[in-house]
Amino acid sequence: MDLRTLKRDIIFPAKLRGFDLHFHSTWGLFSPRSVDEGTRLLVDQLDINEGEICLDIGCGYGAVGIVMARLSRTGSVYMVDKDFVAIKYSEVNVKRNHVTNCEVIMSNAFSHVPQLRFDVIASNLPANVGKELLKIILIESKAHLKPSGKLYVVTISGLRGYIKRQFREIFGNYRKVKQGKNHTVALAVG
């Protein structure tokens, strides 16, 4: 494979929550050739009502946020990532999938998130960012949720015990929503 071929966008279709979507991606982004198992598990479990205000933390190329936008329809979705390449591809994918209720923002977790209270926050939490950043994300999620707002996270199953302890400490509650082969979806209510 020559360099020009390697640098071309990776384009693939995905059916998520009944929506036929198309994604552009590139090498260096997480799961660049297809929507990964954890993300699929997460989007299948999201309970989002029309009109809700949602946040996708660590949006990558936008799979979770775009599904959230389709589910909330008349609501608003904010998609954040600290990687400028992820932001670029999220913006492209929002346009390509004709989603108009999304705003894509460069932000290290909540550092540049608007001062809003969210109905739903979701994240495919990376395992390699360190427990300090994970704790920051969880504490700030609680502060940015509406009183009955929901935080959904998917992690590799090896982090399940850590997430359970942190949810109970920070939110006072924890629910394992779905256990997959390698990933676990957990829910905390604000």
FENRA-V377257 format. One line per field, one symbol per residue. ss: DSSP state (H for helix, E for strand, - for the rest). psi: psi as a letter, one per 20 degrees, with the letter a starting at -180 (. if undefined). burial: + if it has 16 or more other ideal C-beta (glycine too) atoms within 10 Angstrom, else -. A space follows every 50 residues. Layout:
# FENRA-V377257
ss = ???
psi = ???
burial = ???
This chain:
# FENRA-V377257
ss = --HHHHH--EEEEEEE--EEEEEEE-----------HHHHHHHHH----- --EEEEE-----HHHHHHHHHH---EEEEEE--HHHHHHHHHHHHH---- -EEEEE-----------EEEEEEE------HHHHHHHHHHHHHHEEEEEE EEEEEEHHHHHHHHHHHHHH----EEEEE---EEEEEEE-
psi = prggghiqqppqqpopkipoqpqparqhqpmiiqprgggggghhipnpqp iqpqpoplicjjgghgggghhifjaqpppqqiphgggghggghgghjlpi kqpppppndjhkpqmrpqhppqpnpqijiqhghgggggghgghjqrhjqp opqprqhhjgggggggghgghjrppogpoagiqppqpqp.
burial = ---------+---+-+----+-++++--++++--++-++++++--+-+-- -+++++++++++++++++++++--+++++++++--+++++++++-++-+- ++-++-+-++--+----+++++++++-------+-+++-+++-++---++ +++++---++--++-++--++--+--+--+--++++++++
